[in-house]
Amino acid sequence: GQLEEARATATAVLKLVEEARQKRGGAPSGDFWQDVTEAEARLLLGEAERALQLYHDARIAAQNEKGSISSTAKQVARLLGVLELSDINRNKLKAEFGI
């Protein structure tokens, strides 16, 4: 119920993610939670295609971390309940996490 506040937080999170990326010299983080946090922030800000790619890459890289993936799937399902997305992107997100 606080979508605008969530979007403001997402903007701040993306600034931190970018700062961390710059400190790494642009290298991938290699951290599942950082990657899915960026994906969630981008999804909240309407960047569904980029979010889908980030979620996919994080899920593949951490495919043995079933608990982390399951937790992320639950959060994605919550977001699908409140965000306005195209049917295509909604279905892609569902397929990505089997929800």
C-alpha positions as CSV (number, residue, x, y, z in Angstrom):
1,G,0.0,0.0,0.0
2,Q,3.0,2.3,0.0
3,L,4.1,2.1,-3.6
4,E,5.4,5.6,-3.9
5,E,7.6,5.2,-0.8
6,A,8.8,1.8,-2.2
7,R,9.8,3.5,-5.4
8,A,11.7,6.3,-3.6
9,T,13.5,3.6,-1.6
10,A,14.2,1.7,-4.9
11,T,15.8,4.8,-6.3
12,A,18.1,5.1,-3.3
13,V,18.9,1.4,-3.5
14,L,20.0,1.7,-7.1
15,K,22.3,4.5,-6.2
16,L,24.0,2.3,-3.7
17,V,24.1,-0.6,-6.1
18,E,25.8,1.6,-8.7
19,E,28.3,2.9,-6.2
20,A,29.2,-0.7,-5.3
21,R,29.5,-1.6,-9.0
22,Q,31.9,1.3,-9.6
23,K,34.0,0.3,-6.6
24,R,34.3,-3.2,-8.2
25,G,35.3,-1.6,-11.5
26,G,32.1,-2.7,-13.1
27,A,32.6,-6.4,-12.3
28,P,29.5,-8.4,-11.4
29,S,28.8,-8.6,-7.7
30,G,28.6,-12.4,-7.5
31,D,26.2,-11.8,-4.6
32,F,22.7,-13.3,-5.0
33,W,21.0,-10.9,-2.6
34,Q,22.6,-7.8,-4.1
35,D,21.6,-8.9,-7.6
36,V,17.9,-9.7,-6.7
37,T,17.7,-6.4,-4.7
38,E,18.7,-4.5,-7.8
39,A,16.2,-6.5,-9.8
40,E,13.4,-5.7,-7.3
41,A,14.3,-2.0,-7.3
42,R,14.2,-2.0,-11.1
43,L,10.9,-3.8,-11.2
44,L,9.4,-1.3,-8.7
45,L,10.6,1.5,-11.0
46,G,9.0,0.1,-14.1
47,E,12.1,-1.5,-15.7
48,A,10.5,-4.9,-16.1
49,E,12.8,-6.2,-18.9
50,R,16.0,-5.3,-17.0
51,A,14.5,-6.7,-13.8
52,L,13.7,-10.0,-15.6
53,Q,17.3,-10.3,-16.9
54,L,18.7,-9.6,-13.4
55,Y,16.4,-12.1,-11.7
56,H,17.2,-14.7,-14.3
57,D,21.0,-14.2,-14.1
58,A,20.9,-14.3,-10.2
59,R,18.7,-17.4,-10.2
60,I,20.9,-19.3,-12.6
61,A,24.1,-18.3,-10.7
62,A,22.6,-19.5,-7.4
63,Q,20.6,-22.4,-8.7
64,N,21.6,-24.6,-5.8
65,E,20.4,-22.0,-3.2
66,K,16.9,-23.3,-3.2
67,G,15.9,-21.4,0.0
68,S,17.1,-18.0,-1.4
69,I,15.4,-18.6,-4.7
70,S,12.1,-19.6,-2.9
71,S,12.3,-16.5,-0.8
72,T,12.8,-14.3,-3.8
73,A,9.9,-16.1,-5.6
74,K,7.6,-15.2,-2.7
75,Q,8.6,-11.6,-2.9
76,V,8.1,-11.5,-6.6
77,A,4.7,-13.0,-6.2
78,R,3.9,-10.2,-3.7
79,L,5.0,-7.6,-6.1
80,L,2.9,-9.1,-8.9
81,G,-0.1,-8.5,-6.7
82,V,0.5,-4.7,-6.6
83,L,2.4,-3.7,-9.7
84,E,0.9,-2.9,-13.0
85,L,2.8,-5.0,-15.6
86,S,2.1,-6.2,-19.1
87,D,0.8,-9.7,-19.3
88,I,3.9,-10.7,-21.1
89,N,6.2,-9.5,-18.3
90,R,4.0,-10.8,-15.6
91,N,4.0,-14.2,-17.2
92,K,7.8,-14.2,-17.7
93,L,8.3,-13.4,-14.0
94,K,5.9,-16.2,-13.1
95,A,7.7,-18.6,-15.3
96,E,11.1,-17.6,-14.0
97,F,10.2,-18.5,-10.5
98,G,7.6,-21.2,-11.2
99,I,4.8,-19.2,-9.6
